[in-house]
Every structure is written in structure tokens, then in C-alpha cells.
């Protein structure tokens, strides 16, 4: 329902409002509901939305994959941007162009096709790779079966530019699939070849202009021209060929899935894979990077980034121990960094897919091997807090916050402290894991937890370190007294059993079911007010006119009382706002803040919703005569 607010709206605003209602009622993320899929999936978003993410994926938490191939031959000793070697070697004045020319020869004579025969990895050993992945604690693993360079790492009927027809005449995908499954890991295959159409455009001034090499570079064409039907048929055919031959449990697609491949072929890919799985009794998932597709189906992936909140749906982070493809001069992450990020991901309902780039000769570099084994050592002691767990009511507590959510945000990461704590729980909810991201020098108060009861056998155990003492303070908060000596080197896990624990009221806004009203979901009424970004974070600014307003449609799933608060900044002085919904109006004072980009939370009080439904919420100045501009970062509603 939409409540009648007795507010006059321009016709254009009402049209936008109707479209927003349609979107809210359309059921985004229906793929994550517990429903039974159809007997056969159709190539429509409506049908594909009935697919559910596999339980094994939610249990597995940690996977490993490898960027490796002829690109490694060129990039290993070359300049940065290694994954773009096959493209940048054709871009004049780029460091890669000059490097290629000096090492291999002039691009007019020695193109990427001539680098491929140099790929001869005599040290490749699928068994050794799989053994390392298992020792690292991975529960799923597999190769990049084809990257942007269009070189297939399997014996393909669709191209002669594969690892069987070209050097080194081995089916790497087959060898790895066998070795990985032998160690009880799920097998994954990642696809990056959709972007090949764009990747080789700079090569069109060189050997890509020769139609004899169209199988590698795609047919000669004008840069910027759209992909052909033949190209997309081949793209889909290669995906389905890998599915039929190697039966991956998870397929993963890079950004070209949306930027190059049309929705028609996207839907066919999902339907073909889901139907193959249905026919063969398999539980499979498809990971990709596109929120627009994720509204319908698939597992949302973030490249080198992650969610900044606990989500109701599972998701994936793909990142790397170092560069994507091996490069001798590059730096690597530490085990501590990766473990901390992994714990943060799992606490928010995510999983990690970690890349290691093998050397051109087929060996895993020593630095990469040491990192993977370090993660594996941590997993041996603490894996029970990760595998087969689910998030707790909130993901954690602590002072260190992400400045940005989503892909390409890990470079904004700050070091975690002993006050940064994450939570997971067993599937049955009887065991809670409290994970400190650094070792504390004093007792630790879990201020977000409320101890309602504890049975006589209640205990707290430091994994790898034995039983620890604790107390419950006057606020019913758990206070852990860690031993003098830490156990281990990285995140430290305290296992809680025998407690009846709920959330403290102060953190109810952190729950995933709390309602978030974001700037990009608002309808702005006025000529000057607008959405803007600062360091990747959206806010609504330029709100100088007190006659302008902000509108949201909010979907309330359950009737009840909801606390309302907002995050605002006001650099020019104290101002005031009012929020109206369901026939009620609340007001709040916004204090002067330390600049436009240093927001503070302000409480409005309580709104009562008598029934579930869609409500219209309006935010506007409380006292127009004394209005001072305010930037709006978000509104939140949390049921009491």
C-alpha cells in the first residue's frame, strides 16, 4: 500500500513513483528464496530467478583459482598491468609496447599469436597444484579456462587457439579437474573471453587485420563496432563445451558478460547451465559482477572488494595474493591481510575466491606458495569458525570501517585492530564464534551482544589455546579475559557454547533486515538538489533550497515500531529536518559537522507501521525560514 500524504506532486514525479513501486513489488533477489526450481528453465529472467544458490557454496567459504597462460610468458618480466599484456603490447608509447618490441620484436612482425608458441610450461603438475590448494584450506578450485586473450586452456572444438592444438599440446582443464576432484574439492571454471572482442582492438593496426587469425583476434572490424551473432554463438558454445566436458560446480564470468554479451545470450547461458545441472542432478552456481543481472539470478562477485554490510544473500570476492598473472617484480599481500579480509567477508555472508598466478614454467612461485600454506595453517586451527557456518545477527563491531563497498575497494582498506571483532555461528545457532582481528592486550567487551542466559556448562574456548575466563557486566555484555599469551599469528577465534545471546538495542541498525534508504534510490524534487559522490560514497547535496524535498518508497516486511535515523552533514551550521511516513511526522536537529564529508548519525524517533506494504517517505526541511544546507548520506529504519 501507498499512504495518501495529501502532498501535491508534479506529474513527472508521480510517473517515477509508479515505476519505483513496480520495481519494489517485482521481487528483486527472488533467486535467494527457498523455492524449488522448475523442471526446465526458460531463457527469461523470470524463469531464471527461480534458481537457488547451492548450499555447498555457502558452506565452502574459500576457493582458489589461477590466472595463467601465454600472457604469463610476455608479462612475467614486463611492466605493470600484466593481465592486459595482449592488448597493451599493441598500444604505441605504452611501457608494454616498448617492452614487447625490445624483447620479442617489432609488432608488425611479432604479434601475440607469435608469443603463444613460447608457452611451454614443463614444470606444470596438476597434482602438485591441487595438493597445494587443499593444503591451503580451499573447498573449491579451478583454472581461468580462457582469459581476454581468447586462448582456451582445454581441448576445444570451437577454436584452434587452444592448449591442445597450440603449444604445449596439453589439456590443462582436464588435468586440473581430475586432480582437484580427487581431493574432494568442488571444481570451478572461470570465463573472461567475452571481452576478447574489445581486448584486441589495438591489434587491428597490426596482425589482427589479417583474417587468417580471426579465431584468435576476432574478425577484422572497425574498433567500437558491436559483436556479431557469430561471435556470441561461439562465446556461448565454448561455455557450454566446458560445462559438458568438465562439469564444473561453479562457473564465473568477468565483466564482459554485461558490457559485450547481449541479454539474450546471457539468459541462454544461465538457462543452458541450470538445465544441464537439473538433468544431471547437480547443484551449481554462476558468479558474475553485475548487479543488474543479480537482481534476477546468480552470485554477485566483487573484484578486489567486498560488501560493507551483512547481506541476506551470499556473494563472492575475487582477489589475488599479488598481481593476477605472475610478475617477478610485483609485491604480494601478507597472510595476515588475507586472513583478516577473509574473516570479514565470511561474517557478511560472503565467500573468497583467491587467485595465485603461476610462473610461465608452470610452477607456483615460492611467495605465493608460502602465503597459501600460511592461510592453510590458520584454517587448521580456526576453520570451524568459517566452514559450514552462517553469519550471526550482525557481522561484527569495531572502529575500523570500510570507506567504500563493492569492487576495486580493497586499496582503501585500513589495518584492523584488536577492537575490530567479527561474528559467525554454526548452522544450528548453538555455537557462536567471536573473532578478534588482532590480539588484545586487555579484556575484551563484546558490547553488541546481550547475554540473556547461560547454562551450567556454558564456556568460552580460544581455538588453539583452550578454555578462557569471562564475566557478564551490568549491561549484560560479555567480557572476555584472554590469556597472557596469544595462540597463533593472525585472527583469533573465541568459541562460545551454552549461552542464550541476543543483540543489544544499540546495534539494531546493523541487522541485515534493517531498511536502508540510499541516495541512489531516492527521487529528488527540485531543480538544484542532486546526488553526488565523494571518494566513491554517494550522498545527496546542493540542498540549498528549503522548498526542495527527497522522496523514497520503503518496503516494510513486518508491521511494528521502527526506529528511524539518518546520516547527515551540515558544514554551515545547525539545521533541522522532518521525516513523514504512514501519516506520522518526526523531526530532528542536524548539528554542525566538520565539513560536508564528515557526516553524523541523528535519531528521529519511532515510526509505527500497522501492516506490511510499500510506504511513501518524505524528507524535508523542518523550519524553512532557518534552513541551512544538509547533505544526506542515508536513512535507516530498524524494527524494535
N, C-alpha and C positions, 0 to 999 in steps of 0.2 A: 504494500500500500504506500501511497504518497500522501502525506498530510497536506491539507489546504492551509497555507500560511497567510492568505489574504495579502499577498505581495504581488504587485503588478510587474510582469516580465515582458521584455521585448519579444517579438515573435521568433527572432533568430535564437534567443536563449532557450525558449521552450522547445525548439527543434532539437537543440543539443541535449536538453534534459531528457527528451524522449529517447534519443539514441543511447544515452547513458543507462537509462532504465533497461533498454533492450539488452545492453551489454552485461549489466549486473544479473539479469534474470537468465542469461544464456548459459550459465553454469560453467565458467572457466575452471580448468583443472579437474574436470569430471573424471579424467583418467585415473586419478588417485583415489576414487571412491571404491569401496569394496563391492564391486559388481562383477557378474560373470560375463565374460566376453561372448560375442555372437559365435554362431557356428562357422561363419565366414565373414571376414572383414571386407567391407567395400572401400573403394578409393575415395572416401569422403571424410572430412574432418569429424562429422557427426558419428560415423561408424568407428573411426579410429579412436575416438575419445572413450570408447568402452574398454579399451585395453588397460590393464593394470600393471604397474611396475612390479617386477618379480621380487618375491620375498628374499631370495638368495642375495640379491644386490644390496638390500637394506642390511643384511646380516654381515656381508663380506667386508665392507668399510674400506679396504685397501687393495689397490691394484697397481700393476707396473706395466709400462709399455716402452717401446723403443723407436726412436727416430734414427733411421739407418738406411744407407743405400749409396748409389753413385754420388749423391750430393756430398756425402762424407768425404769422398776422395778429393773433391775440389775444395771443400770448406775446412777440412781438418787443420791445415796450416795457413788458412786465409784470414781475411779481416772479418769484422763482426757481421751480424745478420745472416748467420750460416744457413738458415732454412730457405733463404732467398737466393742462394748461390746460382741456381739455374736461370734465374731471372736477371739478377744484378750483373752477371758476367756479360750481359748484352747492353748494359746501360753505360754509355760513354761518360768518362770522368768519375765514375763511382770507384771506390777502392777495389771492389771485386773485379771490375772490368780490367783495371791495370794489373791486378794480381794474376788473373787468368791469362792475360796476354803475355806476361813475363814468364809464367810457369809452364803453360801448355802451348801457347802460340796465338797468333792473330785470330780473332773471332771469325774472320772471313774464311779461314782455313780449318780452324779447330773449334767446333761448336760443342754444345752439351752432348750431342749424340756421340762425339768422339771421346768424351770423358767416361761414358758408360763401360766400354771395354776394359778400362783400367780398374774397375771394381772387381777384385778377386780376393775375397776375404778367406784366406787359408786357415785362419785361427778360429773361424766360426764353429761353435759347438753348441747345438740346441740343448743338449743335456746339461751342459755346464751353465748355460743361461737360466734354464728352468730351475736348476738346483739353487742358484743364487736368488732367484725371485722367491722361491719357497722359504729359503733361509731368512729373507728379509721380512717374512710375515705376510706376503701377498696372498690373497684369496682369489684373485683373477689376474690374468696377464695375457699379453699377446703383442704382435708387432703392428707398426704402421704398415698396412699391407700395400698402400700406394699413397705417395705424397703428391704435392703440386706438380712434381716433375714428370708425372704420368708413367713412371717406371713401376711395373707391377712386381711385387715380391712373391709371386706364385706362378704356376704354370697355367697361363690364361689362353683361352681360345679366341679372345677378343683383340689381342694385340701381340705383335712380335717383340714389343719392347717390354719384355719381362725377364725374370731371373733364370728362366729355363732356356729361352731362345737366345738370349744375350749372355754375356759373362755374368756370373760364373757357372751357369747351367745347373742350378740347384733350386729346388722348391723350398724356400725358407719358411713359408707359411705352413706347409705340410709338416716339416721337421719340428717346428716350434709347437704346433698344435698337438702333436703326439707327445712331446716331452712335457708340456705343461699339464695336459690332462693326466698323464701318468702320476703326477704329484698332487692329484685331487684339487687342482685349481680350475676355475672356470676359464674358458678361452674367449678372448675378445679380438676383434679386428677393427682397426680404425681407418677411415677413408678420408682422404684430403684431395682427391683428384677432380672434384667439381671445379676447383679454381684453376685447373690447368689451362682452361680457355683464356683466362686473363694473364696467368703467370708467364706465359711465353710470348706475350705481345711484343716486348722489346726485341725478341729474336727474329721478328718478321723482316727486319732490315738485314738479316744475315741468313743462316741456313734454313730457318723456318719458312722462308719464302719458297723453298723447293718442295713441291708437292710430294716428292718421294718420301719425305719424313713426316707426313701428316699424322701418322699413327702416334708419333711422339709429341710433336709440337701443336697438333690440331691443324686443320686445313688452312692454307694461306687465306688471309682475310684482312679486312681493314680494322685496325685497332679500335676497340669500343663497340664493334658490331656484336649483336646478340648471338648466343649459342644456337646452333642448328638443332633440328629434331634428331638428326643422325647422331650428333654429339651426345644429346641427352639419352637417347636409346642405348648408346654404348656405355654411358655412365651407369645407367640402371642395370644393364646386362652384366657389367663387371661386379657390381654389388651382389646381385643375385647368384652369380657364379661362385663367389667366395662363400656365400651362405650355403649353397648346395654342396660344395666340395669339402668345406672345413667346419660347417655347423657351429658358428660362433654363438656363445650365450649372450653376448652384448656386442652390438655394433655402435660405432661412434663416428660422428661426422663433423668435419671442420666447417668454418664459416661459409664456404662456398655453397653449402646446401641451400642457403636462402638467397645469397647475392647472385648466384648464377643459375641454379636449377629452379624451374618454374613450379608453382604449387601442384600442378597436375602430376608431375613426376615425383615430387616429394610424397604426395599421398600414395602413389603407386608403390614407391619404395617401402613405406610403412606397411601397407596392406600386404604386399608380397611376403615380407619378413614375418609379420604376425600370422599370416595364413600358413606359411611353412612351419612355424612353431606349433600352431594349433594342430596341424596334420601329424606332426611328429611327437606330440606330447611334450614339448619343450617350453620352459618359462624363460622368456627373453626380454631384453630391453634395448631401446635405442637412445643413445645420448647425443645431444646436439646443443648448439649455443644460442638458440633463437627463442626469445620469449613469445613471439607471435605464434610460433608453432607449438610451444609448450602449453599454451592455453588450450590446446586440443590433445596433444599426445607427446610422449617421450620424456626423457630425463634431462632436465636443464643442466648444462655444463658451463662452468666459468673458467676461461683460460687465465692462469696466473692470478686468480682472485677467488672471492667466495662471498657468501651471504654475510650480512652483518647482524642477522637475527635468526631466531629459531623459526623454521618454516613448517607448515603442515605436510609438505610433500618432500620426498627425498630428492637430492640433487648431487652434483658431482663437481669437483675441482680437478682440472688437469694442470699440473705444474711440472717442473723439472729440477733435478739435482744441480743442473748447470744450464748450458745452452741446450736447445732442442737437439741439434746434431752435434756430435763431438767436435770440439775445437780445443787444441792443445793449450792455447793461451788464456782460456776463459777461467773465471773464478767459479767456485761451487758453494752451495749452501752448506750449512753445518747440520749435523744430526739434530742438535738442539732446536734450531729454527724449524726444521721439518716436523719434528715430533710435536712442538707447540702448535703449529698450524694444523696438523692432523687432528689433534685433540679438539681444537676449536671447531674444525669442520664437523667432526662427528657429533659434538654437543649440539650442533644446529641442524641435525638431520641430514648431513652430507656424507659423502664418501670421497676418498682421494685417489686419483689416478696419477701416479708419479712416473715421469719419464727419466730414462737414463740413455744417453747417446753412446752406442758402441763405437769403437775405433774402426777405421776403414778396413783393418785386417780381420775384424770380426771379434776381437777380444773386448771385454768390458774394461774400461780404464780403471786403474787402481783406485783413483779418487772416488769414482762412482761406486765401485765395489765396496769400499770401506764405509761409505755413507749407508748403503743398503744394509750391510751387515750390522751397522750400529743401530739402525731402526729395528732390525730383527731382534737384537739383544734386548731392546726396550720392550718389544712385543712379548718376548718370552715371559717376562715378569708381569707385565701390565695389560696384556692382550685381552684378558677377560673383561676389562672396562671398556673395550672397543668392540670386539666381535660380538655379534648376536645381541647387541644392546639397542636401546631406543633412547631418544632424548628424554630428559626429565621435564618438569613443568616449565622451566626456563632453562636457557643454555648455560647461565653462569652469572658471575658477579666480578667486579673489579674495576680499577680505574682506567685501564688501557682500552681505548675504543678504536674501532676502525674508522678512518676518515672517509672511506669510500667503500661501497659494496659493488659486487659484480666483477666482471672480467677486468684484467690488467690493473688490479688494485694492490697487488702484493708489494709493490715497491713503496707503498705508503705505510707498510707495517711498522709498528714500533715494538721494541723489546718488551716482553711480558715480565711481570714481577710476581713475587710470592702472594700478592694480594689479588692477582688475577686467577680466578677459580672457575673450572668448568664442571658440568654435571652430566652423567649418563645414568641409566638404570637398566636392570635386567628386564626382559620382556614381561615377566610376571609382576614387575614392580616391587618385588620383595627386597631387592638389593639396590642400593644407591651408591654410585661411585662419585666421590668428590676429588677432583684432580687439580692440584696446585701446579702452576706453570713455572714455579721456581721454589727453591727450598726456603721455608720461613725460619727466621731467627728467633721467633717467639710464638706464643699461642695464636691460633687462627680462629676467628669468629666467623661462622657461616651466617651472615646476617640476613640472607634471603630465605633461610629455612626456619620453619616453626616446628618445634618438637611437641607434638600433641600427646604422645605416649611412647613408652619404651618398655618392652617386655623384659623379664628377668635375665634373658640370655642376650640382650642387646649388646653389641660390641662394635668397635671400630678397629680395623686392621690396616696397617700400612703394607701394601703389597710389596713383598720382598723384605719386609722389616718387622713383621709380627704385630701383636696387639698394642694399641696405644690408649692412653687415658684421655678422658674427656669430661666435660661438665655441661650443664644446661643453665644458662643465665636467667635473670629475671624476665627478660623479654622472650623466653623460651627459644633462644637461639643456641645452636650447637657451638661449643667452644672446644676445639681440638688442641691437645697439648702434644706436639710432635716430639719424638726422641731427639736427643742431642746430636746424634749422628744421622746424616741423611743416608737413604738407601738408593743407590743408582745415581745417574748423572743428569737426568732430564726430568720431564713432568712426573710428579709424584702422586700416586693414587691411594686414597683412603677409602676402604670398603666399609659401608655401613649396612648392618643387618639387625633386624629386630626392632626397628624404630617405626613409629607412625608419624610421618613428616608431611607437613603442608607448606604452602607459601606464606610468607609474611605479607601483610596487606600492602606494604610499601613497594613491592615489586610486581604488583598485578599487571602493570602495563607491559611487562616483559613477556607475558604469556603469548604464545602464537595465536590464540583465539582473540586477543585484543584487536580492536579495529583501528587500522592506521589510515588516515586521510592524508594523502601525499599531494604535493604541489601539482604534479603532472596529471592527477586525477580530478583536479578542480576545474570548474567553469568560472571564468573571471568576468565580472560585469563591470565594464568601464573602458575608457579609452587608453589610459596610461598604465594601469596596473598590469604586470606581466610576470611570467615565470623566467627565472634566471638561474645560473649555476655559478658556484664558487668552489674551485678545486674539486669539481665533479659532483658536488652536492647541490641539489635543487632547492630553491626557495622562491617564494612569491614576493616580489619587490616593486619599487616605484609606486607604492600605495600612498600617494600624497593627497589624493582627493578623498575627502570623508564621505562622499556620496557613492563611491565605488564599493563593490561587495564581492565576496567569494562564496561560491556555492559548491556543495558536494552532494552526491547521493550516497547514502550509507546503508549497507545491508546488515540488518540486525537478525541474527540467527535464533536468539532466545529472548523472551521477554524478561524484564527485570530492571534493576537500577544500575546505571553505568556512570562511573567516574569519568569526567571529561577534563583533559588538559591539553595545552598547546605548547609548542616550542617557538619562541619569538625573539626578535632583536629589535631594539629601538635606540639608535645611536644619538638621537637629538633630544631625548628626554622622556619622562614618564608619559605613557599613553594608556588608553583603556579600550577594551573590545567587548563585544557581546556575541554569544552564540545562541542560535534559535533552532529548535527541532522539536517535533511532536507537540507543538503548542506550548512549549516552555522556552524561557529565555534566561540565560545565565550570563553574568558579567565578570570580568577580571581586569586587574590593573597589570600593565606590562611595564616593568621597571626599565630605567635607562641601562643599556648594556655597553660593554666595552667594544663598540664598533658594530657594523652591520652583520658581520660574520662570526659573532660570538653570542649565539642565542642562549636563552634560558627557558626552562620549563615553568609554566604558570598554570595553576589549577583554577578551573571554572566552578567545580562543584559536581552535583549529581543530576543526571537526566534519567527520567523514567520512561521506558518503552513498554507499553501494555501488551504488545503482541509482536511476533516476528514479522519482518517485512522490510521494504525499502523506504527509507525516510529521507526527506529533503532537509539538509542542514545548511544554515547561512551564518557566515562570519562577517561582522561589520563593525564600524566604529561605535562605541557606546556613547560618546559625547562629541558629536561632530564639531562643535564650537571650539573645543580644546584639543582637537586631534593632532597628534604627531605621528609621522610615518612609522609603520611597523613592517618588518619583514617576517613572513610566515614560513616556517620550515615544515611543520606538520601539526595535525590534530590527532589525538588518540582518545579512544573510548575503551574502558575496561569494565567488565561486569563485576559487581561487588560479590 
